[in-house]
Amino acid sequence: VFSFKLRGAYNMMAGLSREQLDRGVICSSAGNHAQGVALAAQRLNCHAVIVMPVTTPEIK
């Protein structure tokens, strides 16, 4: 359904200090959570590493 979990990722990351955000974030997800973390990181000017299984559908 092309939905992703932005609220949880953004709320958690928005509560981090600038020093913590400057260190970056990492997550492991097969799709929706990864998209939420990636968007939150972009909006908060934070480096993100997203680890996804090789079996994740390309549409994700």
N, C-alpha and C positions, 0 to 999 in steps of 0.2 A: 504493500500500500504506500510505499515511498514516504513513510513517516519515520522520524528519527527522534531519539531521546535527548532533546536539548535541555530541558528544564533541570534535570538532575545534574548533568555535567556542568552546566553553566552556574548553577547555585553553588556547587562544591568549589569550582574554580574561582568564582567571584569572591569567595570567602578567604582565599589565599592572600598572603602578603605579596607586595610587589617583588620582594626578594625571592619568595617561593616561585612566583610565576616566571621570574627571570631564569630560574633553573630548568623550566620546562615541565611538561607532563608526559606520561606514557600510559597507554591503555591497550588492552587486548580485547578484541570484539570481532564478531562475525558480521557486523554491519551497522545496525541502528545506533548503538551506543558510540561506536567509532565516529559516525557522522556527527553526533551531538558534541563529542569532545573536540573534533576538528573545527567545527563552527565556533564553539565557545573559545577555543584557543585563538582563532583568527580575530574574533571580536575583542578579546582581552590582550591582544598583542603578545601572545605567549607561544613558544615553540612546542609542538606536539609530535610525539612519535606514536603512530598507530600500528599495532601488530595485528595482522589478520591471517587466518588460516588460508592455506592455498586452495582449500575447497570452497571458499566463499564465492557465491555467484557473482559474475561480472557486473550485474546490474547494481550491486551494492557499491 
